[in-house]
Amino acid sequence: MSRLSPRPRIVALDVIRGFALCGILVANVRPIATTVGLLPPDGAPPTTADLWLGLLVDHRFFPIFSLLFGMGFWLLYESAGSRVVLVRRLLALLALGLAHRLLWDGDILTIYAAAGLVVLLPSTWLPRRVVAVLSAVALGLALFLGGGILVVPGLFLLGSALVRYGVADRLDSSAWVPAIVGGVALVPAVVLGLLQTSDVQLFTAAGLATAVVYVCLFLVLLRSPLRGFLYALFAPLGRMALTDYLTATLLVLALRPLVGGTAESWSTGTVLGIAAAILAVQWVWSTLWLRRFRQGPVEYVWRLATYPKRTRRGEDQV
């Protein structure tokens, strides 16, 4: 593929990525702060708030991140026109993930980097029809084998296929298509969400359906008068998602002794309060930082590793 000039940033991707970052943090507060299981202390049953958190948050946002990563990967390939650049990109992400694992072993970046090297990189040699079919097969196989993190490769391929079919360029073209898709996905999202128990496959399917609803909802809202507000609220977080994802771990660990108790004993209100405080700080610094710089500090380091000889090529959306 010949190298093309970098395309303008796609606003919808920044906004949705920022929204997903918020959900990821809410889901990760307890896992980051604890070294044991996440069951309520002393075998106490989950509260109503815990159930709602599971219904609306748990495993609902990493599918969005995975889909966006696949989309961003192909956008980068379109811009760079070189698989060597992609390899450097993924190896740099692997290094960041390994460093992050020194703080928290639940890091997702190492999984993304490995899946990118094994799945996304080879897919650049395949026709888009094949990639689309493989994405469906991979997602179906992942659900059959147990779901969970196994859906990442399929979502990567789906995101790449969507860009190759021109979907990324038409995200702002109509509110009807996402409204219809989101409405259809709402039924299984609600039904599977209410039925989910300890079955990982059912839990994963509910998460995928809910993720579709969230993405479609934002695509509809971005066609409304709320577009400016949503951009101001979520785009700074989305543009600095890597920086904010990594620093969130540091902030949760720093707040843990101040909050007191064990993470397993924290109420849902405490978890939401911690997440809200961290996101507020991150929104302020992301907004101020982006007024002066084109990308976040970790994004800059990642880009420097991707283009060691050229560091001012615009911005990436992966």
N, C-alpha and C positions, 0 to 999 in steps of 0.2 A: 504494500500500500504506500502510495506517495504521501509525503507529509503535507498536511493542510495547515492553513493559518488557524491559530486558536479561535474557537467560536466564543461568542459572548456567554457569560455564565447564565445558566438556566435558573431563573428565580425560583420556580416551583421546587426544584431539587434542593436548594438551600433551605427553603422554609420547611419542607417535609423532613429533611435531615435534622434540622434544629429541633423540631417537634419530637422526632424519634429519640434524639439525645436526652430530652427531658424524661421520657418514659424509661429509657435504659438506666438512667441514674436512679429513679425511684425503685426500679426492680433490683438494682445492685447495691443499694445502701446496706442492707443486712448482710449479704454475702461478703462484701468487702470488709465489714467490721467484725465478722465472726470467723472463728476457726473450726466451729462444729456445725451441726445440722441447723436447719431453719425451722424446726418444729417449735410451737409455743412451749414455754417452760413447763416442767412438771406434767407433761402430757395433756395440758389444758386444750380444749377444743378451740379451733380458730374462731375469732370474733366475726361479726358481720362485716366490719371494715376489712378484715383480712380476706374474706371471701370476695368482696368487691375488688380488692387489689388484685387478687388472682384472676378475676374475670376480665378486668380492664387493662391490666399492666403486664403481668407475668407472661413472658414468651410472646408478647404482642408487638414488641418493638425491634428485637434483633432481626426478625424477618424483613422489616422495612430497611434497616441498615444493610442487610445482605443484598437485597434487591438493588438498592442505590449503589452499592459497591460494584456490582456487575455492570450497571449502567455507566458509572464513572470510568470503569476500566476500558470499555469500548470507546468512550469519548476521548480518553487519553490516547488510545491507539490511533484513532482518527487523526488526532493532532500531531502525535509524534511520528507515526508511520514506521516505527521500529520496535521489533520485539525485544531488542537489547534493552531499550528504555523500560519496557514492561518488567523485564527480569530484575533490573536494578531497583525498580519501584517496589517490587514484592520482597526482594531481599532486605531492603531498607526497612520495610514494614515488619518483617520477621525480627530484625534486630531490635526495633522499638518494642515489639511484643515481648521478646525475651527479657528485655530490661524491665518492662512493666511487671512481668511475672515475679520478679524479685520482691515486689510489694504485695501482689495479689495473684494467686494461682488461677483465678477465674478469668484471666485476660482472654479476649477474643481475637486480638490482632494476630497472634501466632497461627491460629486456625485459619483466619482469612488469608494470610500470606501463603500457608501451605496449600490451601484449596485453590488459591489463585494460580500457583505454580503448576499444580497437578491438573486442574480443570480449566480455568479461564485461559491460560496461555495456550494450551493446545487447541482450544476452540477457535482461536484466531485463524487457523488454517481451514476451518470448516465452513461450508455454506450456511447462511442464516437459517434456512429451513431445517437443516440438520441440528443446529444449535437449539432451535425452538423445540424440536421433538425430543432431544436429549434432556432439555430442562424438565419437560413433563415426565419423562421416564425417571429421571433422577429424583424428582419430588415424590412420585408414586412409590419408588423403591425405598426412599428414606422413611416414608410413613409406614410402609410394610415392615421395615427393619426396626422400627421403634420410635422414629421421629426425633424430636429434640434438635441437637446441633447438626444432625445428619442432613437436614434440609438445606444447609448453607450452599453446597455445590449447585443444587438445582436452582436456587434463587439467584445465584451468581449468573448461571447460564440464562435464566429468564430475563434478568436485567440487561444482559448483553444483547439478547435477541430483540428486546423491545426497542433498544436504540437502533439496532440494525434495520428494523422495520419502520423507523422514522417516528416512533411514538414520542420520543423525547422532544422532538421538534413540534409536536402537536399538543403538548400538555395544556397550553393556554387557548386552544382553538375552540373548545366547546365545554360547557358544563353538563350537557345531557349524557354523554357517554359515561363519564365517571359517576354521575348520579344513578344511572341504570345499573352499572356494574356494582357500585356500592350497595344499592338497594337489594340486588340479588344476593350479594355476599352477606348481607345483614342477617338473613334467615339462618344459614348454618352457623354464623358467628354467635347468635343468641342461643340457638338450640344446643350446639355443641358446648358452648360456654356453661350453660346451665346443667348439662349432663356430665361434664368432665368430673372425674374423680381422681384416682391415682393412676389412671391409664395414660401413659405418656403419649401414645398415638392419638388418642382423643384430645388430649391437652394440646398437642402440637397442631392438629387440624383446626381446633378452635382458635389458636393463636394466628395461624395463617389467614383464616377467614376474617378475624378481627383486624389484622394488619391491612387487608384489602379495604375494609370499611374505612379505616383511618385515612389511608392514602387518598381514596376517592372523595372522602369528606373534605379534605384539604384542597383537593383540586377544584371542587365545587366552590368552596369558600374563596379561593383565590380568583374566582371570576365574579366576586361580589364586591360591594363597597368596603368589605373588611380586608381587602388585599393589602393596602398600605399598612394597616395595623399588624397584620400577620407577618408581613415582611420585617417590620421594625422589631417585632417581638422574637421571632424565631431565626431569621436569616443570619444575624451575627453569630448565634450559637452554631448554626449549620455550616457557616464558612470556616469556623474554627473548631469543628467537631473533634478532630484528632487531639488538639491541644486540650480542649475541655474534657474529653473522655479520660485522658491520662491524669490531668490535674484533679479531677473529681476523686480519684483514688486517694491522692495525697490529702485532700480536704476532709474526706470521710474519716481517714485514719487520724487526722489531727483533731477532729471533733469528737471522736469516740471517747476519750477520757473525760472530756468536758460534759458530755451527755450523761455518762455514768451508767452503771448496770451492764448487763450483757446484751449484745445485739439481739439475741434470741428473745429477750424480754421486752425489747422496745415495742411500743404500740405502733399501730399504723399511723396514728397522728404524729408520733415522734419521727417516724421514717419520712413522712411527707414534709414535716418541718425542716428536717436536715436537708432533704433534697431541694426544697424551696430556697433555703438560705444559700446553698451552694450555687444553685442556678442563678439566683439574683446577683451574686458576686461575679459569676462567669459572664452573665449578660452585660454587666457594667464594663468589665475589662475587655470583653470581646468587642463591644461597641466602640469604646475609646481606642482600642488598639487598631481597629480597622479604619478609623478616621485618619490614621497616620501611615499605616502599612497596608499592603495589598493582601497579606495572608498572615495567619497566626505563626507564632515562633516555631512550634513543632512542625507545622506544615512547611515552613521555610526550610527547615533541616531536611525534611523528607524530600522536598523538591531539589535541594542541593545534592542529595545522594542520587536522585533520579537523573538530573542533568548536571554532572560535576563541572562541566565547562561552560554551561550557560544557565544562569540563575534568574534571568529576567524574561522568561518566555510567556508571561501571563500567569493564569491560575489554572489549577487542575480541579476537576469535579469528582475525583475518586478518593 
